[in-house]
Amino acid sequence: MLTRSTPEDGDLVVRQDTHNGSRVFVLHTAPGPDQFVLHTRDAALVKARTFAKCQQVRVWMTNGDYDFTLVDDFCVDVEAV
């Protein structure tokens, strides 16, 4: 099985960023514009996991460059269904 290293369309991405000197975590659906700004990593991951589970997609984390880390995979394995 091939392991993905970047988000697919529809996957959720949590990006660490800075806003007014404070660290924030930005959530968006790939590819697309920023959708939510949260003030803690935990809050961002809880929201991302909740949405991803409902949409059956993956959750990725990045610090703003093109280095992505897979956090959770809620995709349905079509072969297993």
Backbone as CSV, one residue per row, in Angstrom:
resi,resn,N_x,N_y,N_z,CA_x,CA_y,CA_z,C_x,C_y,C_z
1,MET,0.842,-1.176,0.000,0.000,0.000,0.000,0.892,1.246,0.000
2,LEU,0.566,2.194,-0.871,1.327,3.428,-1.003,0.936,4.413,0.092
3,THR,1.924,4.986,0.774,1.666,5.964,1.821,1.727,7.363,1.222
4,ARG,0.699,8.152,1.446,0.649,9.516,0.926,1.557,10.415,1.749
5,SER,2.120,11.426,1.089,2.974,12.374,1.799,2.469,13.809,1.671
6,THR,1.387,13.998,0.911,0.773,15.322,0.752,-0.735,15.172,0.732
7,PRO,-1.454,16.234,1.094,-2.916,16.170,1.105,-3.506,16.026,-0.293
8,GLU,-4.614,15.297,-0.371,-5.413,15.213,-1.593,-6.520,16.256,-1.494
9,ASP,-7.167,16.542,-2.613,-8.306,17.454,-2.606,-9.342,16.960,-1.598
10,GLY,-9.794,17.850,-0.738,-10.792,17.513,0.270,-10.217,17.191,1.636
11,ASP,-8.918,16.867,1.705,-8.295,16.609,3.006,-8.237,17.903,3.816
12,LEU,-8.171,17.766,5.135,-8.089,18.924,6.023,-6.643,19.167,6.439
13,VAL,-6.252,20.431,6.406,-4.893,20.813,6.747,-4.925,21.802,7.912
14,VAL,-4.109,21.537,8.921,-3.927,22.448,10.050,-2.527,23.049,9.887
15,ARG,-2.477,24.362,9.775,-1.202,25.059,9.568,-0.903,25.960,10.751
16,GLN,0.311,25.843,11.283,0.743,26.759,12.336,1.164,28.063,11.682
17,ASP,0.719,29.189,12.244,1.011,30.499,11.675,1.147,31.502,12.817
18,THR,1.438,32.748,12.477,1.529,33.823,13.461,0.588,34.936,13.045
19,HIS,-0.168,35.449,14.014,-1.089,36.552,13.759,-0.956,37.555,14.900
20,ASN,-0.605,38.789,14.560,-0.389,39.839,15.576,0.576,39.393,16.674
21,GLY,1.609,38.665,16.282,2.630,38.239,17.230,2.281,37.004,18.037
22,SER,1.098,36.460,17.830,0.689,35.261,18.571,0.629,34.056,17.636
23,ARG,0.960,32.904,18.180,0.854,31.671,17.405,-0.616,31.275,17.292
24,VAL,-1.039,30.953,16.078,-2.396,30.483,15.823,-2.315,29.248,14.934
25,PHE,-3.427,28.564,14.821,-3.516,27.375,13.983,-4.683,27.579,13.027
26,VAL,-4.383,27.479,11.749,-5.344,27.773,10.693,-5.783,26.455,10.064
27,LEU,-7.081,26.294,9.899,-7.655,25.078,9.343,-8.253,25.395,7.987
28,HIS,-7.967,24.551,7.007,-8.610,24.705,5.694,-8.714,23.359,5.001
29,THR,-9.616,23.304,4.032,-9.771,22.126,3.194,-8.879,22.304,1.971
30,ALA,-8.106,21.287,1.643,-7.170,21.385,0.511,-7.888,21.100,-0.804
31,PRO,-7.584,21.770,-1.882,-6.929,23.084,-1.845,-7.982,24.127,-1.557
32,GLY,-7.651,25.158,-0.930,-8.650,26.180,-0.653,-8.166,27.215,0.330
33,PRO,-8.996,28.223,0.526,-8.626,29.316,1.430,-8.752,28.897,2.893
34,ASP,-8.123,29.676,3.756,-8.249,29.462,5.198,-9.710,29.545,5.604
35,GLN,-10.121,28.673,6.538,-11.521,28.638,6.951,-11.721,28.935,8.434
36,PHE,-10.801,28.484,9.282,-10.928,28.701,10.726,-9.571,29.079,11.293
37,VAL,-9.578,29.955,12.282,-8.372,30.274,13.038,-8.643,29.891,14.482
38,LEU,-7.783,29.053,15.034,-7.927,28.607,16.413,-6.660,28.952,17.160
39,HIS,-6.768,29.125,18.455,-5.647,29.621,19.239,-4.783,28.547,19.880
40,THR,-5.242,27.294,19.826,-4.404,26.218,20.365,-4.330,25.077,19.359
41,ARG,-3.230,24.359,19.419,-3.035,23.202,18.541,-4.098,22.145,18.822
42,ASP,-4.359,21.912,20.107,-5.349,20.899,20.479,-6.731,21.227,19.933
43,ALA,-7.152,22.488,20.056,-8.470,22.891,19.542,-8.535,22.711,18.028
44,ALA,-7.466,23.054,17.336,-7.432,22.912,15.877,-7.522,21.445,15.469
45,LEU,-6.792,20.596,16.182,-6.820,19.172,15.839,-8.158,18.519,16.170
46,VAL,-8.791,18.925,17.253,-10.120,18.386,17.594,-11.117,18.755,16.499
47,LYS,-11.134,20.025,16.093,-12.056,20.466,15.038,-11.751,19.759,13.722
48,ALA,-10.470,19.662,13.370,-10.085,19.006,12.116,-10.484,17.533,12.120
49,ARG,-10.237,16.847,13.231,-10.595,15.428,13.314,-12.107,15.227,13.237
50,THR,-12.859,16.114,13.851,-14.321,16.011,13.808,-14.826,16.136,12.381
51,PHE,-14.361,17.161,11.665,-14.774,17.357,10.271,-14.292,16.205,9.390
52,ALA,-13.041,15.801,9.580,-12.465,14.757,8.730,-13.198,13.431,8.897
53,LYS,-13.584,13.117,10.112,-14.313,11.871,10.345,-15.649,11.885,9.615
54,CYS,-16.354,13.007,9.671,-17.642,13.130,8.971,-17.474,13.063,7.459
55,GLN,-16.395,13.661,6.951,-16.163,13.722,5.509,-15.333,12.545,4.991
56,GLN,-14.854,11.701,5.894,-14.036,10.534,5.567,-12.806,10.930,4.733
57,VAL,-12.045,11.887,5.283,-10.813,12.368,4.648,-9.674,12.312,5.662
58,ARG,-8.511,12.801,5.280,-7.336,12.798,6.141,-7.147,14.160,6.810
59,VAL,-6.405,14.147,7.919,-5.990,15.375,8.606,-4.475,15.466,8.507
60,TRP,-3.989,16.632,8.065,-2.558,16.887,7.906,-2.167,18.084,8.751
61,MET,-0.898,18.116,9.157,-0.335,19.233,9.908,0.844,19.774,9.110
62,THR,0.996,21.117,9.079,2.140,21.745,8.428,2.494,23.028,9.163
63,ASN,3.723,23.464,8.988,4.125,24.732,9.594,4.154,25.844,8.553
64,GLY,3.544,25.609,7.406,3.424,26.637,6.383,4.229,26.376,5.140
65,ASP,5.188,25.457,5.212,5.933,25.123,4.004,5.266,23.904,3.358
66,TYR,5.984,23.196,2.550,5.388,22.036,1.881,5.761,20.726,2.553
67,ASP,6.024,20.785,3.851,6.332,19.602,4.639,5.088,19.245,5.438
68,PHE,4.407,18.171,5.046,3.157,17.774,5.686,3.357,16.516,6.514
69,THR,2.658,16.455,7.645,2.655,15.277,8.498,1.222,14.778,8.604
70,LEU,1.009,13.508,8.279,-0.313,12.916,8.394,-0.644,12.720,9.868
71,VAL,-1.783,13.257,10.299,-2.212,13.157,11.694,-3.205,12.021,11.859
72,ASP,-4.226,11.973,10.999,-5.256,10.929,11.047,-5.773,10.655,9.644
73,ASP,-6.220,9.430,9.439,-6.774,9.025,8.145,-8.139,8.391,8.386
74,PHE,-9.180,9.107,7.981,-10.543,8.610,8.153,-11.137,8.147,6.820
75,CYS,-10.290,7.979,5.799,-10.763,7.528,4.502,-11.289,6.109,4.614
76,VAL,-12.346,5.837,3.874,-12.920,4.508,3.853,-12.170,3.669,2.836
77,ASP,-11.714,2.517,3.223,-11.033,1.602,2.316,-12.089,0.935,1.453
78,VAL,-12.134,1.331,0.180,-13.162,0.837,-0.739,-13.089,-0.671,-0.882
79,GLU,-11.896,-1.248,-0.870,-11.739,-2.693,-1.009,-12.281,-3.445,0.199
80,ALA,-12.283,-2.808,1.357,-12.738,-3.474,2.578,-14.250,-3.426,2.728
81,VAL,-14.909,-2.540,1.953,-16.361,-2.378,2.102,-17.092,-3.428,1.331
